[in-house]
Amino acid sequence: MTGDTERPSAEKDVFVFPNPAFGTIRLSQHVIGSRYQLIDASGSVLEKGVLMENQIDCHSRPAGIYTLLIERPDGIFRALRFVLMK
């Protein structure tokens, strides 16, 4: 996977909220149709697929630090870290 090399504009920036989260995480931008991977602190890919909505249910995941890797349809990649609390 390769990412963009230029500083992204504000319209391309996406972030996870709330952070820390207690279950469901939401994404600040419309990313439906983007591919994603949910990765734990050890680097294991826990989940991957295509985003069908601007949120991911993490209720079944243990507390910890996670990375959400998103590949948008326009080819832009984002690695977003968030904390999941219980």
C-alpha positions as CSV (number, residue, x, y, z in Angstrom):
1,M,0.0,0.0,0.0
2,T,1.2,3.4,-0.8
3,G,-0.1,6.8,0.3
4,D,-0.2,10.3,-1.0
5,T,3.0,12.2,-0.7
6,E,1.6,15.7,-0.6
7,R,0.0,17.3,2.5
8,P,-3.7,16.6,2.2
9,S,-6.3,19.3,2.0
10,A,-8.8,19.6,4.9
11,E,-11.5,18.1,2.7
12,K,-9.5,14.8,2.4
13,D,-8.7,14.6,6.1
14,V,-10.7,12.0,8.1
15,F,-10.6,11.3,11.8
16,V,-12.1,8.9,14.2
17,F,-14.5,10.1,17.0
18,P,-15.1,9.8,19.8
19,N,-11.5,9.1,20.8
20,P,-11.3,7.4,23.3
21,A,-14.3,5.3,22.2
22,F,-16.5,3.0,24.3
23,G,-18.0,0.9,21.5
24,T,-18.9,2.4,18.1
25,I,-16.4,4.6,16.3
26,R,-17.5,7.1,13.8
27,L,-15.6,8.7,10.9
28,S,-15.7,12.4,10.3
29,Q,-15.9,12.2,6.5
30,H,-18.0,10.2,4.0
31,V,-15.8,7.1,3.4
32,I,-18.5,4.7,2.3
33,G,-17.0,2.4,-0.3
34,S,-13.5,2.7,1.1
35,R,-11.5,-0.4,1.9
36,Y,-10.5,-0.7,5.6
37,Q,-8.4,-2.8,8.0
38,L,-8.8,-2.8,11.8
39,I,-5.4,-3.5,13.3
40,D,-4.6,-4.1,17.0
41,A,-1.5,-2.9,18.9
42,S,0.4,-6.1,18.1
43,G,-0.1,-5.5,14.3
44,S,-2.7,-8.2,13.8
45,V,-5.4,-7.5,11.3
46,L,-8.7,-8.2,13.2
47,E,-11.1,-7.2,10.5
48,K,-11.1,-6.0,6.9
49,G,-13.6,-5.2,4.3
50,V,-15.4,-2.3,2.6
51,L,-17.1,0.4,4.7
52,M,-20.8,0.3,4.2
53,E,-21.4,3.2,6.6
54,N,-19.4,5.9,8.4
55,Q,-19.0,3.9,11.6
56,I,-17.6,0.6,12.9
57,D,-19.0,-1.4,15.8
58,C,-16.1,-2.3,18.2
59,H,-18.3,-3.4,21.2
60,S,-16.9,-7.0,20.9
61,R,-13.3,-5.8,20.9
62,P,-11.2,-5.6,24.1
63,A,-9.9,-2.3,25.4
64,G,-6.7,-1.2,23.8
65,I,-5.1,0.9,21.1
66,Y,-6.2,0.2,17.5
67,T,-5.3,1.5,14.0
68,L,-7.9,1.9,11.4
69,L,-6.3,1.8,7.9
70,I,-8.5,3.3,5.2
71,E,-8.0,3.3,1.5
72,R,-10.4,5.7,-0.1
73,P,-11.7,5.2,-3.7
74,D,-9.5,8.1,-4.8
75,G,-6.4,6.1,-3.8
76,I,-5.7,8.2,-0.6
77,F,-4.7,6.1,2.4
78,R,-5.2,7.1,6.1
79,A,-3.9,5.4,9.2
80,L,-6.1,6.5,12.1
81,R,-5.3,5.5,15.7
82,F,-7.9,5.4,18.4
83,V,-8.3,4.1,22.0
84,L,-11.1,1.7,22.8
85,M,-12.1,1.7,26.5
86,K,-14.5,-0.6,28.3
